[in-house]
C-alpha cells in the first residue's frame, strides 16, 4: 500500500479500516459510487491487489480501499483524502505482539492527512471517542449519541437531526450493519454525493458473501455462513443479529485472544456449540469456565454440518461464525465459507 501511494501520489484514495465491518463498508461505498456513476474501484483486501489496481487506475478514479492493520504497519507517506475507522477491538495479537501495537497501527490511517481531508469516526468506540484529532476534519457517527453528524436512533438513520431512512428499508441484518451504513453514508456525503442517491444505493445493497449470509432452510432449520467472523467481536455481532435458538459453530486458527467476552453475550440465545479447528479445546475450556456445558467437539467440516443438522430442531438457526481465523485448515475465510455452504446444500 505504501509502495502504491509512493508510485502514484496523485491517485484519489478513500481508506476504510476498523477491526470489523471493513469489507461490508467498503463494498457499500463502492455500490454508492457506482450508483452515482462516479468512476471508482474497490481495492485492497477484497479481490485483486492494491498495487495492480492502482497501477491500472488514473488520477480521476476514486480508489476505495479496505485497509488492514498489516497494511498500515509500515506507513510513512500514505495519505488518503477521506478515511474512516469503524471500531478497534483485540485482534491479530499474535502478529502485532500486543493490543497497544495493534491500536497504534490502526490509527496510522489518518496520520498524514491534512485540513483538506475528512476522517469519519465511530465515537461509540471506547478508544476512538478519546482521540484528539487536530490534523484533519472529523465527521462523527454514532448508534447512541444524537450530537453526532450522522446517528442511528429508534431503528432509523439521521443526518443533523433529519431522518433519512429506516433500518427496515435495508436488506442486510444486524445492528452492527447500522454502523457500517452510517460510515458509508458519511464517506459518500463528504465526497459530495447527494443523499437521494446514497439512500437508493443503501436500500438496494444485499450485503457481502460470508457475512451472516443466508445459505438455506431445511426442515425449518436456517443455516447462516458468517465465515468472515474471524474474531470475538465479529461473532458477538452475528449472535446478536439472529433470533434464538442458535447452534453456533466456533474454532479455527489461534490469534491468542481471550474468548470469554463471547460467552457473556449469549443471554440464552445459544443452545449448543460445535467446536472445530486449532482453537476447539481452548473454546471448550473457556465455555466450561463460563458455565456453558453443551459443547460438541468435531474433527472436520463435514462432521460440523452433519452434527449441527442432527441436533437442530425446526426453528433453530445454525450459525457458522468461528471467532477465529481460517488458516489452520483453509487458505482463507472464503474457502472455509464456501465449503460450509457446499456441505449444507448437500444435506
C-alpha positions, 0 to 999 in steps of 0.5 A, a space after each residue: 500500500 505504501 509502495 502504491 501511494 509512493 508510485 502514484 501520489 496523485 491517485 484519489 484514495 478513500 481508506 476504510 479500516 476498523 477491526 470489523 465491518 471493513 469489507 461490508 463498508 467498503 463494498 457499500 461505498 463502492 455500490 454508492 459510487 457506482 450508483 452515482 456513476 462516479 468512476 471508482 474501484 474497490 481495492 485492497 483486501 477484497 479481490 485483486 491487489 492494491 498495487 495492480 489496481 492502482 497501477 491500472 487506475 488514473 488520477 480521476 478514479 476514486 480508489 476505495 480501499 479496505 485497509 488492514 492493520 498489516 497494511 498500515 504497519 509500515 506507513 510513512 507517506 500514505 495519505 488518503 483524502 477521506 478515511 474512516 475507522 469503524 471500531 478497534 477491538 483485540 485482534 491479530 495479537 499474535 502478529 502485532 505482539 500486543 493490543 497497544 501495537 495493534 491500536 497504534 497501527 490502526 490509527 496510522 490511517 489518518 496520520 498524514 492527512 491534512 485540513 483538506 481531508 475528512 476522517 469519519 469516526 465511530 465515537 461509540 468506540 471506547 478508544 476512538 471517542 478519546 482521540 484528539 484529532 487536530 490534523 484533519 476534519 472529523 465527521 462523527 457517527 454514532 448508534 447512541 449519541 444524537 450530537 453526532 453528524 450522522 446517528 442511528 436512533 429508534 431503528 432509523 438513520 439521521 443526518 443533523 437531526 433529519 431522518 433519512 431512512 429506516 433500518 427496515 428499508 435495508 436488506 442486510 441484518 444486524 445492528 452492527 450493519 447500522 454502523 457500517 451504513 452510517 460510515 458509508 453514508 458519511 464517506 459518500 456525503 463528504 465526497 459530495 454525493 447527494 443523499 437521494 442517491 446514497 439512500 437508493 444505493 443503501 436500500 438496494 445493497 444485499 450485503 457481502 458473501 460470508 457475512 451472516 449470509 443466508 445459505 438455506 432452510 431445511 426442515 425449518 432449520 436456517 443455516 447462516 455462513 458468517 465465515 468472515 467472523 474471524 474474531 470475538 467481536 465479529 461473532 458477538 455481532 452475528 449472535 446478536 443479529 439472529 433470533 434464538 435458538 442458535 447452534 453456533 459453530 466456533 474454532 479455527 486458527 489461534 490469534 491468542 485472544 481471550 474468548 470469554 467476552 463471547 460467552 457473556 453475550 449469549 443471554 440464552 440465545 445459544 443452545 449448543 456449540 460445535 467446536 472445530 479447528 486449532 482453537 476447539 479445546 481452548 473454546 471448550 475450556 473457556 465455555 466450561 469456565 463460563 458455565 456453558 456445558 453443551 459443547 460438541 467437539 468435531 474433527 472436520 467440516 463435514 462432521 460440523 454440518 452433519 452434527 449441527 443438522 442432527 441436533 437442530 430442531 425446526 426453528 433453530 438457526 445454525 450459525 457458522 461464525 468461528 471467532 477465529 481465523 481460517 488458516 489452520 485448515 483453509 487458505 482463507 475465510 472464503 474457502 472455509 465459507 464456501 465449503 460450509 455452504 457446499 456441505 449444507 446444500 448437500 444435506 
